[in-house]
Amino acid sequence: MKNKIQVIIMDDHQSIVDGYQFRLSQVPEIEVVKTLEYGEDLEPTLKKHPVDVLILDVEVPASRENQNSYPILHTIPKLLKMYPHLAILVISMHNEPGLIRAIVEAGAVGYILKNDSSKIQELGKWILSIVNGDPCFSDKILRVFPGRINEPFTARQLEALSLCAAYPNSKTAELAAKMKIANSTLRNLLSAVYLKLGVQTRAAAIAKAKQMGIITPDSALMSP
Protein backbone atom coordinates (compact mmCIF):
# COMPACT_ATOMS: atom_id res chain seq x y z
CA MET A 1 0.00 0.00 0.00
CA LYS A 2 2.79 2.44 0.84
CA ASN A 3 4.19 2.02 -2.69
CA LYS A 4 1.09 3.57 -4.21
CA ILE A 5 0.99 7.14 -5.46
CA GLN A 6 -0.77 8.95 -2.63
CA VAL A 7 -3.10 11.85 -3.38
CA ILE A 8 -4.97 14.52 -1.42
CA ILE A 9 -7.93 16.28 -3.06
CA MET A 10 -9.07 19.74 -1.96
CA ASP A 11 -12.38 20.93 -3.40
CA ASP A 12 -15.47 22.20 -1.59
CA HIS A 13 -17.99 20.53 -3.92
CA GLN A 14 -18.63 16.96 -2.82
CA SER A 15 -19.99 15.82 -6.17
CA ILE A 16 -16.74 16.92 -7.86
CA VAL A 17 -14.64 15.21 -5.20
CA ASP A 18 -16.67 12.03 -5.67
CA GLY A 19 -16.03 12.20 -9.41
CA TYR A 20 -12.29 12.56 -8.94
CA GLN A 21 -12.24 9.71 -6.46
CA PHE A 22 -14.15 7.48 -8.86
CA ARG A 23 -11.71 8.20 -11.70
CA LEU A 24 -8.66 7.64 -9.52
CA SER A 25 -10.08 4.45 -8.00
CA GLN A 26 -9.83 2.89 -11.47
CA VAL A 27 -6.03 3.14 -11.35
CA PRO A 28 -4.59 0.58 -8.90
CA GLU A 29 -1.32 2.51 -8.53
CA ILE A 30 -3.14 5.51 -6.99
CA GLU A 31 -4.62 5.96 -3.53
CA VAL A 32 -6.62 8.98 -2.34
CA VAL A 33 -5.69 9.33 1.32
CA LYS A 34 -7.70 12.44 2.22
CA THR A 35 -10.21 14.96 0.86
CA LEU A 36 -10.52 18.52 2.17
CA GLU A 37 -12.97 21.39 1.74
CA TYR A 38 -11.13 24.23 3.55
CA GLY A 39 -7.77 25.73 2.70
CA GLU A 40 -6.61 26.10 6.29
CA ASP A 41 -6.86 22.31 6.75
CA LEU A 42 -4.28 21.66 4.06
CA GLU A 43 -1.02 22.28 5.93
CA PRO A 44 -1.90 20.30 9.10
CA THR A 45 -3.24 17.44 6.94
CA LEU A 46 -0.02 17.24 4.94
CA LYS A 47 1.97 17.06 8.17
CA LYS A 48 0.00 13.96 9.12
CA HIS A 49 -0.31 12.53 5.61
CA PRO A 50 2.63 13.49 3.35
CA VAL A 51 1.58 12.64 -0.20
CA ASP A 52 2.95 12.58 -3.75
CA VAL A 53 0.24 14.63 -5.48
CA LEU A 54 -2.07 17.39 -4.34
CA ILE A 55 -5.17 18.26 -6.40
CA LEU A 56 -6.34 21.80 -5.67
CA ASP A 57 -9.28 23.94 -6.65
CA VAL A 58 -8.80 27.71 -6.79
CA GLU A 59 -11.92 28.86 -4.95
CA VAL A 60 -11.95 26.71 -1.81
CA PRO A 61 -12.94 28.74 1.30
CA ALA A 62 -10.15 29.45 3.77
CA SER A 63 -12.18 27.98 6.64
CA ARG A 64 -15.73 27.36 7.80
CA GLU A 65 -15.72 30.78 9.45
CA ASN A 66 -13.85 32.56 6.64
CA GLN A 67 -15.58 31.94 3.30
CA ASN A 68 -13.06 34.00 1.32
CA SER A 69 -10.99 31.92 -1.09
CA TYR A 70 -7.75 30.63 0.43
CA PRO A 71 -4.57 32.34 -0.88
CA ILE A 72 -3.47 29.80 -3.47
CA LEU A 73 -0.55 31.89 -4.73
CA HIS A 74 0.82 31.98 -1.16
CA THR A 75 -0.05 28.37 -0.39
CA ILE A 76 1.62 26.64 -3.36
CA PRO A 77 5.18 28.00 -2.89
CA LYS A 78 4.94 27.53 0.88
CA LEU A 79 3.99 23.86 0.52
CA LEU A 80 6.65 23.20 -2.12
CA LYS A 81 9.28 24.66 0.17
CA MET A 82 8.15 22.28 2.92
CA TYR A 83 7.63 19.30 0.58
CA PRO A 84 9.92 19.71 -2.46
CA HIS A 85 8.90 16.34 -3.96
CA LEU A 86 5.20 17.25 -3.92
CA ALA A 87 3.46 17.64 -7.30
CA ILE A 88 0.56 20.11 -7.32
CA LEU A 89 -2.20 19.90 -9.94
CA VAL A 90 -4.84 22.63 -10.09
CA ILE A 91 -8.29 21.77 -11.46
CA SER A 92 -10.51 24.83 -11.80
CA MET A 93 -13.33 26.40 -13.76
CA HIS A 94 -11.28 29.62 -14.12
CA ASN A 95 -9.48 30.07 -17.44
CA GLU A 96 -8.04 33.57 -17.02
CA PRO A 97 -4.51 33.48 -18.52
CA GLY A 98 -3.09 35.81 -15.86
CA LEU A 99 -4.28 33.59 -13.02
CA ILE A 100 -3.11 30.39 -14.72
CA ARG A 101 0.28 31.87 -15.42
CA ALA A 102 0.65 33.05 -11.81
CA ILE A 103 -0.31 29.60 -10.50
CA VAL A 104 2.23 27.91 -12.76
CA GLU A 105 4.92 30.39 -11.75
CA ALA A 106 4.05 29.66 -8.11
CA GLY A 107 4.96 26.03 -8.76
CA ALA A 108 1.90 24.09 -9.93
CA VAL A 109 2.82 21.26 -12.27
CA GLY A 110 -0.39 21.48 -14.27
CA TYR A 111 -3.77 23.17 -14.73
CA ILE A 112 -6.89 21.38 -15.95
CA LEU A 113 -10.20 23.10 -16.63
CA LYS A 114 -13.18 21.48 -14.91
CA ASN A 115 -15.10 21.38 -18.19
CA ASP A 116 -12.27 19.46 -19.88
CA SER A 117 -14.13 16.15 -19.84
CA SER A 118 -11.44 14.20 -21.69
CA LYS A 119 -8.76 15.12 -19.15
CA ILE A 120 -11.06 14.54 -16.18
CA GLN A 121 -12.14 11.14 -17.51
CA GLU A 122 -8.49 10.11 -17.67
CA LEU A 123 -7.45 11.83 -14.46
CA GLY A 124 -5.60 8.77 -13.22
CA LYS A 125 -3.52 8.63 -16.38
CA TRP A 126 -2.54 12.28 -15.98
CA ILE A 127 -1.63 11.79 -12.32
CA LEU A 128 0.75 9.01 -13.38
CA SER A 129 2.16 11.33 -16.04
CA ILE A 130 2.73 14.11 -13.52
CA VAL A 131 4.53 11.79 -11.12
CA ASN A 132 6.77 10.70 -13.99
CA GLY A 133 7.74 14.31 -14.65
CA ASP A 134 5.36 15.57 -17.35
CA PRO A 135 3.23 18.62 -16.54
CA CYS A 136 -0.44 18.50 -17.58
CA PHE A 137 -2.60 21.23 -19.11
CA SER A 138 -5.96 21.39 -20.82
CA ASP A 139 -5.62 21.77 -24.59
CA LYS A 140 -7.59 25.01 -24.44
CA ILE A 141 -4.97 26.51 -22.14
CA LEU A 142 -2.11 25.41 -24.39
CA ARG A 143 -3.82 27.01 -27.39
CA VAL A 144 -4.10 30.34 -25.57
CA PHE A 145 -0.72 30.63 -23.93
CA PRO A 146 1.77 30.61 -26.79
CA GLY A 147 0.19 33.86 -27.96
CA ARG A 148 -0.03 35.34 -24.48
CA ILE A 149 3.47 34.72 -23.10
CA ASN A 150 5.95 36.90 -24.99
CA GLU A 151 9.00 36.80 -22.74
CA PRO A 152 11.99 34.78 -23.95
CA PHE A 153 12.88 31.51 -22.29
CA THR A 154 15.08 31.90 -19.25
CA ALA A 155 18.53 30.37 -19.11
CA ARG A 156 17.33 27.89 -16.49
CA GLN A 157 14.35 26.84 -18.63
CA LEU A 158 16.62 26.21 -21.60
CA GLU A 159 19.06 24.33 -19.38
CA ALA A 160 16.24 22.05 -18.23
CA LEU A 161 15.11 21.50 -21.83
CA SER A 162 18.65 20.75 -22.93
CA LEU A 163 19.06 18.14 -20.20
CA CYS A 164 15.73 16.55 -21.12
CA ALA A 165 16.91 16.29 -24.72
CA ALA A 166 20.27 14.82 -23.74
CA TYR A 167 18.79 12.33 -21.26
CA PRO A 168 15.24 11.62 -22.53
CA ASN A 169 14.83 8.49 -20.40
CA SER A 170 15.96 10.05 -17.13
CA LYS A 171 13.50 10.53 -14.28
CA THR A 172 12.67 13.97 -12.92
CA ALA A 173 14.76 13.34 -9.80
CA GLU A 174 17.81 12.46 -11.88
CA LEU A 175 17.55 15.58 -14.01
CA ALA A 176 16.93 17.75 -10.95
CA ALA A 177 20.06 16.31 -9.33
CA LYS A 178 22.11 17.26 -12.38
CA MET A 179 20.88 20.85 -12.04
CA LYS A 180 21.29 20.74 -8.24
CA ILE A 181 17.67 21.80 -7.71
CA ALA A 182 14.58 20.28 -6.08
CA ASN A 183 12.18 18.11 -8.08
CA SER A 184 9.49 20.75 -7.66
CA THR A 185 11.77 23.43 -9.11
CA LEU A 186 12.46 21.35 -12.20
CA ARG A 187 8.74 20.63 -12.63
CA ASN A 188 8.08 24.37 -12.36
CA LEU A 189 10.66 25.13 -15.06
CA LEU A 190 9.21 22.51 -17.38
CA SER A 191 5.61 23.60 -16.74
CA ALA A 192 6.47 27.12 -17.89
CA VAL A 193 8.26 25.72 -20.93
CA TYR A 194 5.30 23.51 -21.89
CA LEU A 195 2.95 26.49 -21.73
CA LYS A 196 5.22 28.61 -23.91
CA LEU A 197 5.66 25.83 -26.45
CA GLY A 198 2.01 24.74 -26.33
CA VAL A 199 2.84 21.06 -25.79
CA GLN A 200 1.77 18.29 -23.40
CA THR A 201 4.76 15.94 -23.15
CA ARG A 202 8.51 16.01 -22.66
CA ALA A 203 9.07 14.41 -26.07
CA ALA A 204 6.92 17.05 -27.79
CA ALA A 205 8.73 19.84 -25.93
CA ILE A 206 12.12 18.51 -27.02
CA ALA A 207 10.99 18.12 -30.64
CA LYS A 208 9.50 21.61 -30.85
CA ALA A 209 12.45 23.24 -29.11
CA LYS A 210 14.81 21.60 -31.60
CA GLN A 211 12.61 22.69 -34.50
CA MET A 212 12.63 26.28 -33.20
CA GLY A 213 16.39 26.16 -32.75
CA ILE A 214 16.32 27.08 -29.07
CA ILE A 215 18.24 23.91 -28.14
CA THR A 216 20.67 21.92 -30.22
CA PRO A 217 18.78 20.50 -33.23
CA ASP A 218 19.36 16.94 -34.41
CA SER A 219 20.89 18.18 -37.67
CA ALA A 220 23.74 19.80 -35.72
CA LEU A 221 24.80 16.34 -34.60
CA MET A 222 25.15 15.12 -38.18
CA SER A 223 28.27 15.44 -40.30
CA PRO A 224 27.96 17.89 -43.21
N, C-alpha and C positions, 0 to 999 in steps of 0.2 A: 504493500500500500504506500509506503513512504517513497517508492520510486516513481510514483505517478506525478504528473504535472499538477501542482496544486494551485487553485484559483479562488480568489475572492471576488464577488460581484457586489457593486454598490449602485443601486438604482431604487428610487422610492416608489416605483410602480410595480406591484406584485405580479401582475400579469406578464410584464416584460421580463422580470426576473425568472418567472416560471418557464417562459419560452427559452431563455438562455440556458437554464438548467436542463431542460429537455434536450436541446441541441448538444450540449456538452456531455450529457449522460450517454450519448450514442458513441462516444469515443472512449474506449477502455483505458487509454493512457492518461485521461484527465479526471481530476476529482475536484468538485466544488466543495471547499471546506467551510465557507461562511458566506452569508448574504447580509448586506447592510442597507439601511435606508437613510442614515444621517451621517454627514461628513465628519462630525466630531468623534464618531465611533471608530473611524478608520485607523488612526494611529495606535490606540490601545489594542485593537483587534490584531493588527499586524505584529505587535509585540508578543501576543500569545500564539498567533498562528502565522509565522513567516511563510510566504507563498512564493510561487514562481511568477504568476501573472495576476494582475489586478485589472478588472474591467470597471471603468468609471463612467457614470453619466455626468453631464456638466451642471445640471440644475438640481442636484440633490440638496435638500435643506441642511443647514449647518447642524441643527439639533431640533428636538421636538419643540423647544421653547423659542428658538430662533429659526424662522422659516425662510430667511434669506439664503440664497445659494451659497454653499461653502466656497472658499477661495481656491479654486482648482489650480490657478497659476502659482499660488504659494505652496499648495499641498504637494504637487508633483515633484518639484525640485527637492523639497524637504524630505520626502519619502525616498527618493533615489539616492540622496546623500546618506541616509540611514541604511538603505538596502540596495547597494549598487548593482546587484544581480537581478533586481525586480524588473519585469517588463510590464509597462502600463499601456493598456489599450482603452481608448475613449470611444464610447458608442453614444451618439447624441442625435437629436433632431436638428440641431443648429448647423447650418452650412456656411456661416459667414467666414470668408477667407481670412480676415484679420484674426478672428478667434482661433481658427484651426492652426494658423501659422504660429500664434503665440503658444498654443498648447504643445505643438511639436517642438518648438524651441525650448519649452520648459522641460522636455524630456520624454514625452509620450512616444511610444514606438509605432503607433498607428491611430487612425481615426476612421470609424465606420459610421455612416448615416443610418439612423434607425429605419428609414424606409428603403434601405438597400437589401431587399429580400434575398438576393442570391448570396450575399456575404453572410447575412444572419443565418440562413439555412445551413451554411457550411462553417458555422462559427468554430466548431471543433478543429476543422482543418486549418483555419487561420490562426488559432491558438498554437497549434503545433508548428506552424510556419514562423510565428513570432519567436517562439522558444528557440528555434533553430537559427535565428538571426535575421529573418526577413521582416521588415516593417509591413504594415497592412493598411491600405487606404481604399475607400470606395472609389470606383471608377469616375464618378462625377467629380470628386475632389481632384483627382489627378488631371482631369480635363481642364479644370479651372486654373490650377496653380501654375503651370508653366508660363502662362500669360500674365500672371499676377506677381511672380517673384522675379525681380529684375536684377538683383545683386549678383555679382559673380560668385562662383564657388570659392569657399575659403581654402586656405592651404591645407588645413586639417581635413576638410571634406575630401579634397583631392587625394590626400595621403591615404585616407581610408579606402577610397575607390581603387587606388593603385594597388594596395595590398590585397583587396578582394580579387582583383584581376590576376595578380601574381600567384595567389593561393586560393583558387576558387573552391576547393574542398575543405578549407579550414573552418573550424567552428568559430563562433563569435568570440568566445573566451580566448582562443589562440590568437586571433587577429588583435584583440584588445591588448593582450600581453605584449605583442610586438610593438604596439604604439605606446605601451606603458600607461594605459588608461583603463578605467572601469568598463565593464560590459555595457552598462547603461549609457556611458558617454559615447561609445562606438555606435550603439543603436541610435542615439540621438543624431549623430553625424550622418548616418546612413538614411534615417528617416527624412532629414532635410534634403539630402541628395535625391531620394526617390521622388519627392514632391517636385523638385526643380526639373527633373528629367521626365516626370510623368510616367513612371514605371512601377511595377508591382514586385519584382523579384531581383535578387542580386545578379543573376545572369543577364537579365534585361538591362539593368543599370550599367553593367560592364560593357555590354554590346553597344549601347547608345553612347556611352562616354567615349568609347574608342571611335565610333563613327563621327562624333563631334570633334574628335581630336583633342579632348581635354585630358586624356591619359594616353599612354603609348598605344598606338593602333597596331593591329596584327601585322600590317604590311611593313612596319618599321623593323620587324624581327626577321624579315625575309631578305635574302641577298638580292642586290639589283641585277 
